[in-house]
Amino acid sequence: MVGFAGYEMPVQYPAGIIPSTSTRAPRLALFDVSHMGQITLHGASAARALEALVPGDLQGLMPRRMRYTLLLTRRAASSTI
């Protein structure tokens, strides 16, 4: 367990992620995907333009790779993170 946003979050499961998920998934009524998103960038300066809105390093990504980051509000983007 590790601290994350004021909560304890598991990062390792004793039996592994697949058995842990398959044990719970058949009984789930709701699965939260609000934290998941996907974006495809096009154009020579697309990654640089998007980096103005997120704290993640996007220009350093290799093609077909991904990075978790946050989409910031105008107020958050102007403050020190």
N, C-alpha and C positions, 0 to 999 in steps of 0.2 A: 504494500500500500504506500502511496505517496500523496503528499498534500497537493491539491489542485483547486484553486479558486475558493479556498476555505473549506473544502471537503476532502475526505480521504478517498482516493481512487485506486483501484487495483490495476497494476501494470503487468503482473505475472499471475498465472493461475496454476495451481499444483498439477492439475491433469492436462493443462494446455488450453489454448483458446477455443479449439474446435469442440472438444467434449463439453467445455463450460457453456458455450453458446448453444449447442444442440440440446443440452439438457433443459434450457430455458425456452428456446424458440418455439417449440410446439405449443406452449401454454401462453404465449404472449398475445395480448389483445391490441397492444399499441407499441410501435417501435419509433422512437424519436430520431428523425433524420434532419431535424432543423439545423444541426451543426454541419451537415454535409453539403457540399456544393461542388460544382465542376465548371471550369471555364477554359476556353480555348482562345489563345492569343494569336493574332495575325498582325503582320506588319513589322517593319524594322525597329520601331520604337515602342511597340505595344507593352512589353515588359517594363520598360522604364516609366511609361505613363501610369501603369497600374501600381508600381512601387510607390507612387505619390499617395496612394490610398491605403496601403497595407504596410505593416512593419516587416514583412518577410522579404528575404533576398530572392527575387524572381529572375533577375538577369543572370544569376549564376547557375540556373537550372539547365541541365542537359535536355535535349528534345525527348518528349514522351515521359518525363519525370514530373513529380508533383511535390508540392510543399504545403503543409498546413500553415495558415496564417489567419489574420483577422481583417475584416473590412471595417475600417474606422469611420466614425462620424467626423464631421468637420471639427467639432470641439476636441475630440480625442486626437485627431491628426495634428492639431496645432499645439498640443501640450507635450511635455516631455514624457516619454514612455520608458 
